[in-house]
Amino acid sequence: MKILQNLCNSKLFLKFVRVNQFAFAFAKDCKKDGGNAAFNKLSIDKMDLKDKRVLMRVDFNVPIKDGKIGSNQRIVASMESIKYALDKQAKSVVLMSHLGRPEGKKDQKLTLKPVAEELKKLLENDVTFLPDCVGSEVESKCKDPAKGSVILLENLRFHIEEEGKGKDDKGNKTKADKEKVKEFRKNLAKLGDVYVNDAFGTAHRAHSSMMGEGFQKRASGFLMAKELKYFSQALHNPPKPFLTILGGAKISDKIPMIMHMLDKDLFQKPICAAKLILWNGPPGVFEIDLFAKGSEAVMDAIVSATKGGATSIIGGGDTASCCKKFKTTDKVSHVSTGGGASLELLEGKILPGVQALRNRLLGATTSTVYGKRGKAWFNSVKMGPPDAILGVTEAYKRDTNPNRINLGVGAYRDDHGNPWVLPSVRMKRLWCCKLRCWCKVSNDHLLFPISDFTIGFKAEERVVSKKLNKEYATILGIPEFYNKAIELALGKNSQVLQEKRNATAQGISGTGSLRIGSAFFNKFWDGNREVYVPNPTWGNHIPLFEHAGLTIKKYRYYDPKTCGLDFKGCLDDIKQIPEKSIIILHACAHNPTGVDPNKEQWCELSKLIKERNLYPFFDMAYQGFASGDMDRDAQAIRIFESEGHQYCLSQSFAKNMGLYGERAGAFTVACANKDEADRVTSQLKILIRALYSNPPIHGARIAGEILNDPELYGIWLKDVKLMADRIIGVRSQLKENLIKNGSTRSWDHITNQIGMFCYTGMKADQVERLSKEFSIYLTKDGRISMAGVTSKNVEYLAKAMHEVTK
């Protein structure tokens, strides 16, 4: 069905006639598609091969028994590319292929040595066979061979690094070491100057030899190009009418019906009318003559249509074998060499072996492609590591288990597992003058005449209804937002605010606000240019400050033995921090551990940090979201201010207002006096102008409406408490269910921790079991997002956690 869906998505309007477990898909209309870059790859005939060593991936996976080749069809298929390279005066053609499945170990039954003998006959030329595919001996032979040399390497799959997996001597599955895979690919790249891939049959595998790593020039051979050309016709702008024949099920009990249908020319008519025919899957067990009549009839009709000018494409695997059986390989337009590859291509999947090839510029010649472009300026840029959270989400999406749980995402979800737009942000309500209360428009029944109601718009509707323009905000942002944002953090009685000692700017949520701060410190900090972060800390803290040219160091914070705060270790490390250093503090709901100091501990930290003459940089992304109380969640900053600290603060309104994509935040420097604040503000403007000029306006306007309107503000406080209470509630439920399942471990830390995340204390192997056995996805450090836990999945989660930790 994936193939059919993809063909439908390729702008085809299909009509299906189901016949004995296989389907005819007859296209009545096709819309032009303009082509697909995935098929527009650089080919061998567009490369300058003179005096070049050509490393060519071929598919010599031929049947061999007792050292004799059963069929040389795959070897013959690559002859065109090999001979072309020799004709174009290549210095050498180094051929590499797999054979069978040796599972990463040498197996002489699967040696390619017999293929070398067959190549000699076909090329009528000497072929050097090397007993390995990498190593010093191989590199020596390939470094400076005689001009026109043909070299065949030993089976690539004798090395586990080719497929990335295999089996050990006991038959247990094993994976290749990632660093050794990199080294293997690097060693293959030493054997040639240009890379050609002519192995379409393996193009759906991201095997080492298929990727062409280390080569600027990566082209398809003629066989690969032919495959892409024909399948492109089927998937992009096919001629009309277009017929697809899909099959493969056994129909031995329906032979009489098929014969009856054949008599009525059911097969022949649509086939003969088509201009393009794609056949993947015979309609029966064609290998047995008794059951081959249907397949033979379809084959005859396709041959006849091809003679009449139609283009016919035969999928690989069984359909190609069917062609061979009826001796029609040379009577159709194209027989694919890749069964699995052709299927995945038709399903719309990206083939790694094809994706790795260079795209061809339309109308360009070799000289324009490589001459005008010049050298690759960023050839030294290495592939960056994948994002851990994104990997968790992708694995979750691929899983089909109905009980799957995603505990990686760092965004609030309601008890149904869905994103939640806060009522204070979006919902429209009616104010009932008689009841003196708000009623939801969509859910509440109106017990009084509509005249007794007035419409109340929530923040977003209010912003839209004002019909404001879309002009730039000021460099500092929208004052109605950032002035109220800092007031929310410090409180109305803040001495800093009363004395106007704050330099505050709107930021692009928390990340952008931290980036303003890191840029400011990079330019103006005269103290020790080291930033101390708790261990662990939010993953983005480190690159944010390092990108700004500051050095990151860590102080102890989390105790893995207790899953709580290592307060003694924290104090001991802070005592050793050089004075005039910057120290990062999570104001509340520490990310990723959920471990916060209590009020007394914050007071002690404030005293020590002041004694050590350190500069506190608060990051507050969860005000209100942690405990449900705005003032409690801001207590750390207010304690520090009350004790005379100067500090800076980053704020985010992603979590507590649900404005994730709106990017609303603020950055503040609490200064010694108003004059200093004015000077700092002027420099913040200069930095922001160069970073992003001015911030986005919509989210800030929404937040501003909420923070400036007492009625909306009151509703918002209830929204935030509802979110916090749900998270606190599922923490308790998870702990209770773990105990209920018989766990004897202490899970007190689940309820002691606070906010979005929980450090469970589970090890990497336990996390792996959760994903493999229970379809529960989280990061390897055992951190779970409590937002992904609901009343509906908490029992299942608790049972799974108990199973992997008991």
Secondary structure, DSSP 8 states (H G I E B T S, - for coil): -HHHHHHHHTTEEEEEEEETTEEEEEEEEE------GGG-B-BGGGS--TT-EEEEE------EETTEES--HHHHHTHHHHHHHHHTT-SEEEEE---S--TTS--GGG-SHHHHHHHHHHHTS--EE-S-SSSHHHHHHHHS--TTEEEE---GGGSHHHHSEEE-TTS-EEE--HHHHHHHHHHHHTT-SEEEE--GGGTTS--HHHH-TT-S-EEE-HHHHHHHHHHHHHHSS--SSEEEEE-----GGGHHHHHHHHHTTTTHHHHHH-SEEEEES-SS-TTSGGG-HHHHHHHHHHHHHHHTT-EEEE-STHHHHHHHHTT-GGGSSEE-S-HHHHHHHHTT---HHHHTS-B--TT--HIIIIIIT-S-TTTT-------HHHHHHHHHHH---TT-EE----S-B-TTS-B---TTTS--EEEETTTTEEEETTT----S-GGGEEEE--HHHHHHHTT------BTTB-HHHHHHHHHHHH-TT-HHHHTT-EEEEEEEHHHHHHHHHHHHHHHH--S--EEEEEES--TTHHHHHHHTT-EEEEEE-EETTTTEE-HHHHHHHHHTS-TT-EEEEE-SS-TTT-----HHHHHHHHHHHHHTT-EEEEEES-TTTTTS-HHHHTHHHHHHHHTT--EEEEEE-HHHH--TTTTEEEEEEE-SSHHHHHHHHHHHHHHHHHHTSS--SHHHHHHHHHHH-HHHHHHHHHHHHHHHHHHHHHHHHHHHHHHHTT--S--HHHHHS-SSEEE----HHHHHHHHHHH-EE--TT-EEEGGG--TTTHHHHHHHHHHHH-
